[in-house]
Amino acid sequence: MTAEGDRVLTHEEIVELADAVAAHEGSASGIGSMSYGAQLVVQAASSDEAVDVAMAAFTAAAAHAGLPPWPVTRAETISEDEDLDYSDEAG
């Protein structure tokens, strides 16, 4: 997920976001940019549900980190099955 706003974010702000998303096996980005983002691991039955669950976790983490409530401009999902490597190992 990515939220975009109107000012450059500091190293300290993104470190706070990283700490806040760690409970969701997350990582954060945005140092020196006008957006902040995070990748989170959530459990859900569908992609739509995953976005809903992740959005709630993301906005709560951003608030906990003291970041501005900027609009989310990107949300993507990947399922556990899509993340697996099915390449031919005998190859």
PDB file with one MODEL, atoms N, CA, C and O in Angstrom:
MODEL        1
ATOM      1  N   MET A   1       0.843  -1.164   0.000  1.00  0.00           N
ATOM      2  CA  MET A   1       0.000   0.000   0.000  1.00  0.00           C
ATOM      3  C   MET A   1       0.891   1.229   0.000  1.00  0.00           C
ATOM      4  O   MET A   1       1.983   1.240   0.567  1.00  0.00           O
ATOM      5  N   THR A   2       0.386   2.259  -0.653  1.00  0.00           N
ATOM      6  CA  THR A   2       1.113   3.519  -0.716  1.00  0.00           C
ATOM      7  C   THR A   2       0.140   4.666  -0.481  1.00  0.00           C
ATOM      8  O   THR A   2      -0.965   4.683  -1.023  1.00  0.00           O
ATOM      9  N   ALA A   3       0.566   5.619   0.333  1.00  0.00           N
ATOM     10  CA  ALA A   3      -0.194   6.846   0.569  1.00  0.00           C
ATOM     11  C   ALA A   3       0.670   8.014   0.129  1.00  0.00           C
ATOM     12  O   ALA A   3       1.860   8.063   0.442  1.00  0.00           O
ATOM     13  N   GLU A   4       0.075   8.958  -0.598  1.00  0.00           N
ATOM     14  CA  GLU A   4       0.831  10.094  -1.115  1.00  0.00           C
ATOM     15  C   GLU A   4       0.325  11.386  -0.509  1.00  0.00           C
ATOM     16  O   GLU A   4      -0.867  11.552  -0.250  1.00  0.00           O
ATOM     17  N   GLY A   5       1.288  12.323  -0.284  1.00  0.00           N
ATOM     18  CA  GLY A   5       0.914  13.579   0.337  1.00  0.00           C
ATOM     19  C   GLY A   5       1.675  14.766  -0.199  1.00  0.00           C
ATOM     20  O   GLY A   5       2.063  14.800  -1.367  1.00  0.00           O
ATOM     21  N   ASP A   6       1.888  15.747   0.674  1.00  0.00           N
ATOM     22  CA  ASP A   6       2.385  17.039   0.229  1.00  0.00           C
ATOM     23  C   ASP A   6       3.679  17.493   0.894  1.00  0.00           C
ATOM     24  O   ASP A   6       4.004  18.680   0.871  1.00  0.00           O
ATOM     25  N   ARG A   7       4.416  16.564   1.481  1.00  0.00           N
ATOM     26  CA  ARG A   7       5.706  16.948   2.051  1.00  0.00           C
ATOM     27  C   ARG A   7       6.639  15.742   2.066  1.00  0.00           C
ATOM     28  O   ARG A   7       6.194  14.598   1.974  1.00  0.00           O
ATOM     29  N   VAL A   8       7.914  16.007   2.181  1.00  0.00           N
ATOM     30  CA  VAL A   8       8.933  14.953   2.210  1.00  0.00           C
ATOM     31  C   VAL A   8       8.973  14.335   3.604  1.00  0.00           C
ATOM     32  O   VAL A   8       8.930  15.037   4.614  1.00  0.00           O
ATOM     33  N   LEU A   9       9.055  13.013   3.635  1.00  0.00           N
ATOM     34  CA  LEU A   9       9.073  12.279   4.908  1.00  0.00           C
ATOM     35  C   LEU A   9      10.505  12.028   5.374  1.00  0.00           C
ATOM     36  O   LEU A   9      11.417  11.846   4.567  1.00  0.00           O
ATOM     37  N   THR A  10      10.675  12.024   6.671  1.00  0.00           N
ATOM     38  CA  THR A  10      12.002  11.846   7.256  1.00  0.00           C
ATOM     39  C   THR A  10      12.308  10.376   7.524  1.00  0.00           C
ATOM     40  O   THR A  10      11.419   9.525   7.532  1.00  0.00           O
ATOM     41  N   HIS A  11      13.564  10.113   7.737  1.00  0.00           N
ATOM     42  CA  HIS A  11      14.025   8.775   8.110  1.00  0.00           C
ATOM     43  C   HIS A  11      13.310   8.301   9.367  1.00  0.00           C
ATOM     44  O   HIS A  11      12.847   7.162   9.430  1.00  0.00           O
ATOM     45  N   GLU A  12      13.221   9.165  10.359  1.00  0.00           N
ATOM     46  CA  GLU A  12      12.604   8.803  11.638  1.00  0.00           C
ATOM     47  C   GLU A  12      11.132   8.422  11.471  1.00  0.00           C
ATOM     48  O   GLU A  12      10.655   7.485  12.111  1.00  0.00           O
ATOM     49  N   GLU A  13      10.417   9.148  10.614  1.00  0.00           N
ATOM     50  CA  GLU A  13       9.002   8.839  10.403  1.00  0.00           C
ATOM     51  C   GLU A  13       8.816   7.449   9.790  1.00  0.00           C
ATOM     52  O   GLU A  13       7.918   6.708  10.191  1.00  0.00           O
ATOM     53  N   ILE A  14       9.653   7.101   8.828  1.00  0.00           N
ATOM     54  CA  ILE A  14       9.519   5.799   8.179  1.00  0.00           C
ATOM     55  C   ILE A  14       9.993   4.676   9.099  1.00  0.00           C
ATOM     56  O   ILE A  14       9.464   3.566   9.038  1.00  0.00           O
ATOM     57  N   VAL A  15      10.969   4.947   9.940  1.00  0.00           N
ATOM     58  CA  VAL A  15      11.377   3.953  10.941  1.00  0.00           C
ATOM     59  C   VAL A  15      10.214   3.674  11.896  1.00  0.00           C
ATOM     60  O   VAL A  15       9.977   2.522  12.260  1.00  0.00           O
ATOM     61  N   GLU A  16       9.492   4.714  12.299  1.00  0.00           N
ATOM     62  CA  GLU A  16       8.312   4.530  13.151  1.00  0.00           C
ATOM     63  C   GLU A  16       7.256   3.689  12.443  1.00  0.00           C
ATOM     64  O   GLU A  16       6.635   2.824  13.060  1.00  0.00           O
ATOM     65  N   LEU A  17       7.046   3.940  11.139  1.00  0.00           N
ATOM     66  CA  LEU A  17       6.093   3.140  10.374  1.00  0.00           C
ATOM     67  C   LEU A  17       6.556   1.687  10.294  1.00  0.00           C
ATOM     68  O   LEU A  17       5.748   0.770  10.441  1.00  0.00           O
ATOM     69  N   ALA A  18       7.837   1.474  10.064  1.00  0.00           N
ATOM     70  CA  ALA A  18       8.379   0.105  10.010  1.00  0.00           C
ATOM     71  C   ALA A  18       8.141  -0.620  11.323  1.00  0.00           C
ATOM     72  O   ALA A  18       7.760  -1.790  11.329  1.00  0.00           O
ATOM     73  N   ASP A  19       8.362   0.064  12.425  1.00  0.00           N
ATOM     74  CA  ASP A  19       8.096  -0.540  13.741  1.00  0.00           C
ATOM     75  C   ASP A  19       6.617  -0.889  13.884  1.00  0.00           C
ATOM     76  O   ASP A  19       6.273  -1.933  14.438  1.00  0.00           O
ATOM     77  N   ALA A  20       5.749  -0.022  13.388  1.00  0.00           N
ATOM     78  CA  ALA A  20       4.306  -0.234  13.529  1.00  0.00           C
ATOM     79  C   ALA A  20       3.784  -1.374  12.659  1.00  0.00           C
ATOM     80  O   ALA A  20       2.818  -2.036  13.038  1.00  0.00           O
ATOM     81  N   VAL A  21       4.400  -1.619  11.501  1.00  0.00           N
ATOM     82  CA  VAL A  21       3.923  -2.707  10.631  1.00  0.00           C
ATOM     83  C   VAL A  21       4.644  -4.027  10.901  1.00  0.00           C
ATOM     84  O   VAL A  21       4.303  -5.047  10.303  1.00  0.00           O
ATOM     85  N   ALA A  22       5.616  -4.018  11.775  1.00  0.00           N
ATOM     86  CA  ALA A  22       6.367  -5.238  12.079  1.00  0.00           C
ATOM     87  C   ALA A  22       5.467  -6.359  12.598  1.00  0.00           C
ATOM     88  O   ALA A  22       5.747  -7.533  12.358  1.00  0.00           O
ATOM     89  N   ALA A  23       4.413  -6.019  13.292  1.00  0.00           N
ATOM     90  CA  ALA A  23       3.485  -7.031  13.811  1.00  0.00           C
ATOM     91  C   ALA A  23       2.786  -7.796  12.687  1.00  0.00           C
ATOM     92  O   ALA A  23       2.255  -8.884  12.911  1.00  0.00           O
ATOM     93  N   HIS A  24       2.785  -7.231  11.487  1.00  0.00           N
ATOM     94  CA  HIS A  24       2.166  -7.871  10.316  1.00  0.00           C
ATOM     95  C   HIS A  24       3.239  -8.378   9.352  1.00  0.00           C
ATOM     96  O   HIS A  24       3.004  -8.476   8.148  1.00  0.00           O
ATOM     97  N   GLU A  25       4.425  -8.700   9.894  1.00  0.00           N
ATOM     98  CA  GLU A  25       5.555  -9.132   9.070  1.00  0.00           C
ATOM     99  C   GLU A  25       5.800  -8.127   7.956  1.00  0.00           C
ATOM    100  O   GLU A  25       6.130  -8.501   6.830  1.00  0.00           O
ATOM    101  N   GLY A  26       5.636  -6.847   8.279  1.00  0.00           N
ATOM    102  CA  GLY A  26       5.679  -5.805   7.268  1.00  0.00           C
ATOM    103  C   GLY A  26       7.007  -5.104   7.136  1.00  0.00           C
ATOM    104  O   GLY A  26       7.885  -5.196   7.994  1.00  0.00           O
ATOM    105  N   SER A  27       7.120  -4.395   6.021  1.00  0.00           N
ATOM    106  CA  SER A  27       8.248  -3.511   5.781  1.00  0.00           C
ATOM    107  C   SER A  27       7.690  -2.182   5.298  1.00  0.00           C
ATOM    108  O   SER A  27       6.583  -2.116   4.763  1.00  0.00           O
ATOM    109  N   ALA A  28       8.468  -1.125   5.493  1.00  0.00           N
ATOM    110  CA  ALA A  28       7.996   0.216   5.155  1.00  0.00           C
ATOM    111  C   ALA A  28       8.973   0.898   4.210  1.00  0.00           C
ATOM    112  O   ALA A  28      10.153   0.551   4.151  1.00  0.00           O
ATOM    113  N   SER A  29       8.454   1.883   3.467  1.00  0.00           N
ATOM    114  CA  SER A  29       9.286   2.655   2.548  1.00  0.00           C
ATOM    115  C   SER A  29       8.802   4.099   2.537  1.00  0.00           C
ATOM    116  O   SER A  29       7.695   4.404   2.980  1.00  0.00           O
ATOM    117  N   GLY A  30       9.661   4.988   2.019  1.00  0.00           N
ATOM    118  CA  GLY A  30       9.250   6.370   1.862  1.00  0.00           C
ATOM    119  C   GLY A  30      10.230   7.409   2.339  1.00  0.00           C
ATOM    120  O   GLY A  30       9.920   8.598   2.270  1.00  0.00           O
ATOM    121  N   ILE A  31      11.400   7.028   2.823  1.00  0.00           N
ATOM    122  CA  ILE A  31      12.364   8.002   3.319  1.00  0.00           C
ATOM    123  C   ILE A  31      12.733   8.965   2.197  1.00  0.00           C
ATOM    124  O   ILE A  31      13.142   8.542   1.116  1.00  0.00           O
ATOM    125  N   GLY A  32      12.588  10.259   2.457  1.00  0.00           N
ATOM    126  CA  GLY A  32      12.964  11.278   1.501  1.00  0.00           C
ATOM    127  C   GLY A  32      11.996  11.463   0.347  1.00  0.00           C
ATOM    128  O   GLY A  32      12.316  12.161  -0.615  1.00  0.00           O
ATOM    129  N   SER A  33      10.825  10.857   0.419  1.00  0.00           N
ATOM    130  CA  SER A  33       9.844  11.010  -0.662  1.00  0.00           C
ATOM    131  C   SER A  33       8.567  11.647  -0.125  1.00  0.00           C
ATOM    132  O   SER A  33       8.429  11.881   1.076  1.00  0.00           O
ATOM    133  N   MET A  34       7.647  11.920  -1.025  1.00  0.00           N
ATOM    134  CA  MET A  34       6.369  12.516  -0.644  1.00  0.00           C
ATOM    135  C   MET A  34       5.278  11.455  -0.570  1.00  0.00           C
ATOM    136  O   MET A  34       4.108  11.730  -0.838  1.00  0.00           O
ATOM    137  N   SER A  35       5.677  10.239  -0.202  1.00  0.00           N
ATOM    138  CA  SER A  35       4.728   9.142   0.002  1.00  0.00           C
ATOM    139  C   SER A  35       5.326   8.172   1.004  1.00  0.00           C
ATOM    140  O   SER A  35       6.541   8.112   1.191  1.00  0.00           O
ATOM    141  N   TYR A  36       4.452   7.419   1.640  1.00  0.00           N
ATOM    142  CA  TYR A  36       4.918   6.332   2.494  1.00  0.00           C
ATOM    143  C   TYR A  36       4.160   5.079   2.099  1.00  0.00           C
ATOM    144  O   TYR A  36       3.027   5.134   1.621  1.00  0.00           O
ATOM    145  N   GLY A  37       4.815   3.951   2.312  1.00  0.00           N
ATOM    146  CA  GLY A  37       4.191   2.701   1.923  1.00  0.00           C
ATOM    147  C   GLY A  37       4.613   1.574   2.831  1.00  0.00           C
ATOM    148  O   GLY A  37       5.544   1.696   3.627  1.00  0.00           O
ATOM    149  N   ALA A  38       3.898   0.469   2.689  1.00  0.00           N
ATOM    150  CA  ALA A  38       4.227  -0.714   3.469  1.00  0.00           C
ATOM    151  C   ALA A  38       3.729  -1.949   2.746  1.00  0.00           C
ATOM    152  O   ALA A  38       2.732  -1.912   2.024  1.00  0.00           O
ATOM    153  N   GLN A  39       4.442  -3.038   2.956  1.00  0.00           N
ATOM    154  CA  GLN A  39       3.987  -4.349   2.531  1.00  0.00           C
ATOM    155  C   GLN A  39       3.649  -5.112   3.803  1.00  0.00           C
ATOM    156  O   GLN A  39       4.447  -5.156   4.739  1.00  0.00           O
ATOM    157  N   LEU A  40       2.468  -5.710   3.834  1.00  0.00           N
ATOM    158  CA  LEU A  40       1.978  -6.414   5.011  1.00  0.00           C
ATOM    159  C   LEU A  40       1.591  -7.833   4.641  1.00  0.00           C
ATOM    160  O   LEU A  40       1.232  -8.109   3.496  1.00  0.00           O
ATOM    161  N   VAL A  41       1.662  -8.720   5.598  1.00  0.00           N
ATOM    162  CA  VAL A  41       1.154 -10.084   5.434  1.00  0.00           C
ATOM    163  C   VAL A  41      -0.139 -10.172   6.222  1.00  0.00           C
ATOM    164  O   VAL A  41      -0.155  -9.942   7.431  1.00  0.00           O
ATOM    165  N   VAL A  42      -1.235 -10.508   5.529  1.00  0.00           N
ATOM    166  CA  VAL A  42      -2.535 -10.664   6.182  1.00  0.00           C
ATOM    167  C   VAL A  42      -3.169 -11.973   5.739  1.00  0.00           C
ATOM    168  O   VAL A  42      -2.820 -12.526   4.695  1.00  0.00           O
ATOM    169  N   GLN A  43      -4.099 -12.458   6.540  1.00  0.00           N
ATOM    170  CA  GLN A  43      -4.862 -13.662   6.215  1.00  0.00           C
ATOM    171  C   GLN A  43      -6.247 -13.230   5.760  1.00  0.00           C
ATOM    172  O   GLN A  43      -6.921 -12.460   6.444  1.00  0.00           O
ATOM    173  N   ALA A  44      -6.674 -13.735   4.590  1.00  0.00           N
ATOM    174  CA  ALA A  44      -7.988 -13.369   4.066  1.00  0.00           C
ATOM    175  C   ALA A  44      -8.447 -14.430   3.077  1.00  0.00           C
ATOM    176  O   ALA A  44      -7.638 -15.153   2.496  1.00  0.00           O
ATOM    177  N   ALA A  45      -9.759 -14.508   2.899  1.00  0.00           N
ATOM    178  CA  ALA A  45     -10.339 -15.504   1.988  1.00  0.00           C
ATOM    179  C   ALA A  45     -10.301 -15.059   0.534  1.00  0.00           C
ATOM    180  O   ALA A  45     -10.392 -15.891  -0.368  1.00  0.00           O
ATOM    181  N   SER A  46     -10.166 -13.756   0.294  1.00  0.00           N
ATOM    182  CA  SER A  46     -10.163 -13.253  -1.084  1.00  0.00           C
ATOM    183  C   SER A  46      -9.253 -12.034  -1.174  1.00  0.00           C
ATOM    184  O   SER A  46      -8.831 -11.477  -0.161  1.00  0.00           O
ATOM    185  N   SER A  47      -8.966 -11.639  -2.393  1.00  0.00           N
ATOM    186  CA  SER A  47      -8.148 -10.450  -2.613  1.00  0.00           C
ATOM    187  C   SER A  47      -8.838  -9.203  -2.064  1.00  0.00           C
ATOM    188  O   SER A  47      -8.193  -8.354  -1.449  1.00  0.00           O
ATOM    189  N   ASP A  48     -10.146  -9.092  -2.286  1.00  0.00           N
ATOM    190  CA  ASP A  48     -10.882  -7.929  -1.778  1.00  0.00           C
ATOM    191  C   ASP A  48     -10.833  -7.856  -0.257  1.00  0.00           C
ATOM    192  O   ASP A  48     -10.645  -6.784   0.318  1.00  0.00           O
ATOM    193  N   GLU A  49     -11.003  -8.996   0.379  1.00  0.00           N
ATOM    194  CA  GLU A  49     -10.935  -9.038   1.844  1.00  0.00           C
ATOM    195  C   GLU A  49      -9.523  -8.703   2.319  1.00  0.00           C
ATOM    196  O   GLU A  49      -9.353  -8.019   3.328  1.00  0.00           O
ATOM    197  N   ALA A  50      -8.518  -9.180   1.601  1.00  0.00           N
ATOM    198  CA  ALA A  50      -7.128  -8.886   1.970  1.00  0.00           C
ATOM    199  C   ALA A  50      -6.859  -7.385   1.922  1.00  0.00           C
ATOM    200  O   ALA A  50      -6.188  -6.844   2.801  1.00  0.00           O
ATOM    201  N   VAL A  51      -7.383  -6.713   0.897  1.00  0.00           N
ATOM    202  CA  VAL A  51      -7.209  -5.265   0.798  1.00  0.00           C
ATOM    203  C   VAL A  51      -7.878  -4.576   1.980  1.00  0.00           C
ATOM    204  O   VAL A  51      -7.306  -3.659   2.569  1.00  0.00           O
ATOM    205  N   ASP A  52      -9.083  -5.012   2.329  1.00  0.00           N
ATOM    206  CA  ASP A  52      -9.789  -4.410   3.461  1.00  0.00           C
ATOM    207  C   ASP A  52      -9.017  -4.583   4.771  1.00  0.00           C
ATOM    208  O   ASP A  52      -8.871  -3.639   5.548  1.00  0.00           O
ATOM    209  N   VAL A  53      -8.528  -5.802   5.003  1.00  0.00           N
ATOM    210  CA  VAL A  53      -7.783  -6.090   6.232  1.00  0.00           C
ATOM    211  C   VAL A  53      -6.473  -5.299   6.253  1.00  0.00           C
ATOM    212  O   VAL A  53      -6.120  -4.696   7.267  1.00  0.00           O
ATOM    213  N   ALA A  54      -5.759  -5.306   5.128  1.00  0.00           N
ATOM    214  CA  ALA A  54      -4.485  -4.599   5.055  1.00  0.00           C
ATOM    215  C   ALA A  54      -4.672  -3.087   5.173  1.00  0.00           C
ATOM    216  O   ALA A  54      -3.863  -2.406   5.804  1.00  0.00           O
ATOM    217  N   MET A  55      -5.738  -2.563   4.567  1.00  0.00           N
ATOM    218  CA  MET A  55      -6.006  -1.121   4.637  1.00  0.00           C
ATOM    219  C   MET A  55      -6.206  -0.692   6.088  1.00  0.00           C
ATOM    220  O   MET A  55      -5.672   0.331   6.517  1.00  0.00           O
ATOM    221  N   ALA A  56      -6.963  -1.461   6.827  1.00  0.00           N
ATOM    222  CA  ALA A  56      -7.186  -1.132   8.239  1.00  0.00           C
ATOM    223  C   ALA A  56      -5.874  -1.178   9.019  1.00  0.00           C
ATOM    224  O   ALA A  56      -5.596  -0.290   9.825  1.00  0.00           O
ATOM    225  N   ALA A  57      -5.071  -2.210   8.780  1.00  0.00           N
ATOM    226  CA  ALA A  57      -3.789  -2.335   9.478  1.00  0.00           C
ATOM    227  C   ALA A  57      -2.830  -1.209   9.076  1.00  0.00           C
ATOM    228  O   ALA A  57      -2.123  -0.659   9.920  1.00  0.00           O
ATOM    229  N   PHE A  58      -2.812  -0.875   7.795  1.00  0.00           N
ATOM    230  CA  PHE A  58      -1.930   0.168   7.277  1.00  0.00           C
ATOM    231  C   PHE A  58      -2.283   1.537   7.860  1.00  0.00           C
ATOM    232  O   PHE A  58      -1.402   2.264   8.321  1.00  0.00           O
ATOM    233  N   THR A  59      -3.553   1.883   7.841  1.00  0.00           N
ATOM    234  CA  THR A  59      -3.948   3.189   8.365  1.00  0.00           C
ATOM    235  C   THR A  59      -3.727   3.274   9.876  1.00  0.00           C
ATOM    236  O   THR A  59      -3.362   4.330  10.394  1.00  0.00           O
ATOM    237  N   ALA A  60      -3.948   2.163  10.581  1.00  0.00           N
ATOM    238  CA  ALA A  60      -3.683   2.153  12.023  1.00  0.00           C
ATOM    239  C   ALA A  60      -2.185   2.299  12.296  1.00  0.00           C
ATOM    240  O   ALA A  60      -1.787   3.022  13.209  1.00  0.00           O
ATOM    241  N   ALA A  61      -1.366   1.622  11.514  1.00  0.00           N
ATOM    242  CA  ALA A  61       0.088   1.719  11.689  1.00  0.00           C
ATOM    243  C   ALA A  61       0.575   3.131  11.386  1.00  0.00           C
ATOM    244  O   ALA A  61       1.420   3.663  12.107  1.00  0.00           O
ATOM    245  N   ALA A  62       0.052   3.742  10.328  1.00  0.00           N
ATOM    246  CA  ALA A  62       0.446   5.110   9.984  1.00  0.00           C
ATOM    247  C   ALA A  62       0.058   6.080  11.099  1.00  0.00           C
ATOM    248  O   ALA A  62       0.838   6.963  11.455  1.00  0.00           O
ATOM    249  N   ALA A  63      -1.130   5.917  11.640  1.00  0.00           N
ATOM    250  CA  ALA A  63      -1.567   6.772  12.748  1.00  0.00           C
ATOM    251  C   ALA A  63      -0.684   6.560  13.969  1.00  0.00           C
ATOM    252  O   ALA A  63      -0.285   7.521  14.626  1.00  0.00           O
ATOM    253  N   HIS A  64      -0.381   5.304  14.273  1.00  0.00           N
ATOM    254  CA  HIS A  64       0.484   4.981  15.413  1.00  0.00           C
ATOM    255  C   HIS A  64       1.870   5.613  15.239  1.00  0.00           C
ATOM    256  O   HIS A  64       2.489   6.052  16.209  1.00  0.00           O
ATOM    257  N   ALA A  65       2.346   5.652  13.991  1.00  0.00           N
ATOM    258  CA  ALA A  65       3.657   6.225  13.698  1.00  0.00           C
ATOM    259  C   ALA A  65       3.625   7.755  13.651  1.00  0.00           C
ATOM    260  O   ALA A  65       4.670   8.394  13.523  1.00  0.00           O
ATOM    261  N   GLY A  66       2.431   8.342  13.754  1.00  0.00           N
ATOM    262  CA  GLY A  66       2.307   9.785  13.723  1.00  0.00           C
ATOM    263  C   GLY A  66       2.357  10.377  12.321  1.00  0.00           C
ATOM    264  O   GLY A  66       2.606  11.571  12.158  1.00  0.00           O
ATOM    265  N   LEU A  67       2.122   9.550  11.316  1.00  0.00           N
ATOM    266  CA  LEU A  67       2.131  10.042   9.938  1.00  0.00           C
ATOM    267  C   LEU A  67       0.801  10.690   9.582  1.00  0.00           C
ATOM    268  O   LEU A  67      -0.230  10.362  10.169  1.00  0.00           O
ATOM    269  N   PRO A  68       0.822  11.607   8.623  1.00  0.00           N
ATOM    270  CA  PRO A  68      -0.430  12.242   8.217  1.00  0.00           C
ATOM    271  C   PRO A  68      -1.358  11.235   7.532  1.00  0.00           C
ATOM    272  O   PRO A  68      -0.884  10.300   6.887  1.00  0.00           O
ATOM    273  N   PRO A  69      -2.657  11.415   7.663  1.00  0.00           N
ATOM    274  CA  PRO A  69      -3.628  10.484   7.055  1.00  0.00           C
ATOM    275  C   PRO A  69      -3.830  10.766   5.569  1.00  0.00           C
ATOM    276  O   PRO A  69      -4.926  11.125   5.139  1.00  0.00           O
ATOM    277  N   TRP A  70      -2.768  10.601   4.795  1.00  0.00           N
ATOM    278  CA  TRP A  70      -2.836  10.856   3.361  1.00  0.00           C
ATOM    279  C   TRP A  70      -3.649   9.778   2.662  1.00  0.00           C
ATOM    280  O   TRP A  70      -3.772   8.665   3.173  1.00  0.00           O
ATOM    281  N   PRO A  71      -4.205  10.098   1.500  1.00  0.00           N
ATOM    282  CA  PRO A  71      -4.997   9.102   0.768  1.00  0.00           C
ATOM    283  C   PRO A  71      -4.136   7.963   0.233  1.00  0.00           C
ATOM    284  O   PRO A  71      -3.026   8.175  -0.255  1.00  0.00           O
ATOM    285  N   VAL A  72      -4.668   6.771   0.336  1.00  0.00           N
ATOM    286  CA  VAL A  72      -3.993   5.594  -0.218  1.00  0.00           C
ATOM    287  C   VAL A  72      -4.197   5.624  -1.722  1.00  0.00           C
ATOM    288  O   VAL A  72      -5.327   5.685  -2.207  1.00  0.00           O
ATOM    289  N   THR A  73      -3.089   5.579  -2.455  1.00  0.00           N
ATOM    290  CA  THR A  73      -3.152   5.665  -3.913  1.00  0.00           C
ATOM    291  C   THR A  73      -2.851   4.346  -4.605  1.00  0.00           C
ATOM    292  O   THR A  73      -3.036   4.226  -5.817  1.00  0.00           O
ATOM    293  N   ARG A  74      -2.388   3.351  -3.849  1.00  0.00           N
ATOM    294  CA  ARG A  74      -2.081   2.051  -4.453  1.00  0.00           C
ATOM    295  C   ARG A  74      -2.244   0.950  -3.414  1.00  0.00           C
ATOM    296  O   ARG A  74      -1.776   1.065  -2.281  1.00  0.00           O
ATOM    297  N   ALA A  75      -2.914  -0.113  -3.825  1.00  0.00           N
ATOM    298  CA  ALA A  75      -3.043  -1.310  -2.987  1.00  0.00           C
ATOM    299  C   ALA A  75      -3.009  -2.520  -3.907  1.00  0.00           C
ATOM    300  O   ALA A  75      -3.801  -2.613  -4.844  1.00  0.00           O
ATOM    301  N   GLU A  76      -2.104  -3.437  -3.646  1.00  0.00           N
ATOM    302  CA  GLU A  76      -1.965  -4.647  -4.442  1.00  0.00           C
ATOM    303  C   GLU A  76      -1.963  -5.849  -3.516  1.00  0.00           C
ATOM    304  O   GLU A  76      -1.570  -5.763  -2.353  1.00  0.00           O
ATOM    305  N   THR A  77      -2.413  -6.974  -4.060  1.00  0.00           N
ATOM    306  CA  THR A  77      -2.372  -8.209  -3.275  1.00  0.00           C
ATOM    307  C   THR A  77      -1.657  -9.286  -4.076  1.00  0.00           C
ATOM    308  O   THR A  77      -1.593  -9.239  -5.305  1.00  0.00           O
ATOM    309  N   ILE A  78      -1.131 -10.240  -3.358  1.00  0.00           N
ATOM    310  CA  ILE A  78      -0.576 -11.445  -3.953  1.00  0.00           C
ATOM    311  C   ILE A  78      -0.926 -12.583  -3.000  1.00  0.00           C
ATOM    312  O   ILE A  78      -0.758 -12.470  -1.786  1.00  0.00           O
ATOM    313  N   SER A  79      -1.411 -13.668  -3.568  1.00  0.00           N
ATOM    314  CA  SER A  79      -1.792 -14.789  -2.716  1.00  0.00           C
ATOM    315  C   SER A  79      -0.573 -15.653  -2.419  1.00  0.00           C
ATOM    316  O   SER A  79       0.443 -15.577  -3.110  1.00  0.00           O
ATOM    317  N   GLU A  80      -0.689 -16.460  -1.399  1.00  0.00           N
ATOM    318  CA  GLU A  80       0.385 -17.373  -1.040  1.00  0.00           C
ATOM    319  C   GLU A  80       0.729 -18.277  -2.221  1.00  0.00           C
ATOM    320  O   GLU A  80       1.904 -18.556  -2.459  1.00  0.00           O
ATOM    321  N   ASP A  81      -0.285 -18.740  -2.969  1.00  0.00           N
ATOM    322  CA  ASP A  81      -0.053 -19.602  -4.123  1.00  0.00           C
ATOM    323  C   ASP A  81       0.740 -18.888  -5.210  1.00  0.00           C
ATOM    324  O   ASP A  81       1.604 -19.496  -5.842  1.00  0.00           O
ATOM    325  N   GLU A  82       0.459 -17.604  -5.438  1.00  0.00           N
ATOM    326  CA  GLU A  82       1.177 -16.838  -6.452  1.00  0.00           C
ATOM    327  C   GLU A  82       2.613 -16.581  -6.048  1.00  0.00           C
ATOM    328  O   GLU A  82       3.474 -16.391  -6.906  1.00  0.00           O
ATOM    329  N   ASP A  83       2.881 -16.573  -4.759  1.00  0.00           N
ATOM    330  CA  ASP A  83       4.205 -16.286  -4.251  1.00  0.00           C
ATOM    331  C   ASP A  83       5.134 -17.491  -4.316  1.00  0.00           C
ATOM    332  O   ASP A  83       6.352 -17.336  -4.222  1.00  0.00           O
ATOM    333  N   LEU A  84       4.578 -18.690  -4.475  1.00  0.00           N
ATOM    334  CA  LEU A  84       5.386 -19.904  -4.515  1.00  0.00           C
ATOM    335  C   LEU A  84       6.143 -20.019  -5.830  1.00  0.00           C
ATOM    336  O   LEU A  84       5.654 -19.575  -6.869  1.00  0.00           O
ATOM    337  N   ASP A  85       7.324 -20.608  -5.795  1.00  0.00           N
ATOM    338  CA  ASP A  85       8.129 -20.809  -6.993  1.00  0.00           C
ATOM    339  C   ASP A  85       7.877 -22.215  -7.500  1.00  0.00           C
ATOM    340  O   ASP A  85       8.271 -23.189  -6.858  1.00  0.00           O
ATOM    341  N   TYR A  86       7.222 -22.329  -8.650  1.00  0.00           N
ATOM    342  CA  TYR A  86       6.925 -23.623  -9.225  1.00  0.00           C
ATOM    343  C   TYR A  86       7.884 -23.997 -10.345  1.00  0.00           C
ATOM    344  O   TYR A  86       7.549 -24.829 -11.188  1.00  0.00           O
ATOM    345  N   SER A  87       9.068 -23.400 -10.368  1.00  0.00           N
ATOM    346  CA  SER A  87      10.024 -23.692 -11.433  1.00  0.00           C
ATOM    347  C   SER A  87      10.537 -25.124 -11.328  1.00  0.00           C
ATOM    348  O   SER A  87      10.512 -25.728 -10.255  1.00  0.00           O
ATOM    349  N   ASP A  88      10.994 -25.649 -12.433  1.00  0.00           N
ATOM    350  CA  ASP A  88      11.518 -27.010 -12.493  1.00  0.00           C
ATOM    351  C   ASP A  88      12.894 -27.031 -11.867  1.00  0.00           C
ATOM    352  O   ASP A  88      13.845 -26.508 -12.447  1.00  0.00           O
ATOM    353  N   GLU A  89      13.017 -27.627 -10.692  1.00  0.00           N
ATOM    354  CA  GLU A  89      14.284 -27.655  -9.980  1.00  0.00           C
ATOM    355  C   GLU A  89      15.255 -28.668 -10.562  1.00  0.00           C
ATOM    356  O   GLU A  89      16.457 -28.573 -10.313  1.00  0.00           O
ATOM    357  N   ALA A  90      14.765 -29.639 -11.334  1.00  0.00           N
ATOM    358  CA  ALA A  90      15.637 -30.659 -11.921  1.00  0.00           C
ATOM    359  C   ALA A  90      16.395 -30.105 -13.122  1.00  0.00           C
ATOM    360  O   ALA A  90      17.407 -30.674 -13.532  1.00  0.00           O
ATOM    361  N   GLY A  91      15.913 -29.000 -13.688  1.00  0.00           N
ATOM    362  CA  GLY A  91      16.280 -28.338 -14.846  1.00  0.00           C
ATOM    363  C   GLY A  91      17.591 -28.216 -15.352  1.00  0.00           C
ATOM    364  O   GLY A  91      17.793 -27.599 -16.398  1.00  0.00           O
TER     365      GLY A  91
ENDMDL
END
